[in-house]
Amino acid sequence: MKYSISTEKTKLAVEAIHDYLCHKSYWAKGRSLESVKKSIDNSICFGLYDSEDNMLGFARVVTDKVVFAYLMDFFIFEEYQGNGLGKKLMKHIIEYPDFQVRLWFLATDSAHSFYEKFGFSGLTDPDRYMFKRDENYC
């Protein structure tokens, strides 16, 4: 399958991204369209497309481009899964010139073995890291 990857936000199928995140993902259930648009505006986004520019997958990264990068909302639309496209998108993101940073972060419930192929591992010193969660925000 021929594909391309772009950071051009005008190419993104925002409504399809919202539908996937809001209705099909486990991590963003109920996220509003407005929140998805705002997260896209404030992130470096990657769209994965076929030769006719149909969107196959999406991911976004928040980074300072020096110390850290946080990978979020990484997915391949269900009908395109199982073709190695996730690996191609992940490799592209990890090798992206602006992301040669010291620390990468992500959160996953079920894809540990996938991300381990790209050098991710569990926290070696989890007592040093903290987070704050707003249970009322999606």
Secondary structure, DSSP 8 states (H G I E B T S, - for coil): --EEEE--GGG--HHHHHHIIIII-SSSTT--HHHHHHHHHTSEEEEEEETT--EEEEEEEEE-SSSEEEEEEEEE-GGGTTSSHHHHHHHHHHH-GGG--SEEE---SS-HHHHHTTT----S-GGG------TT--
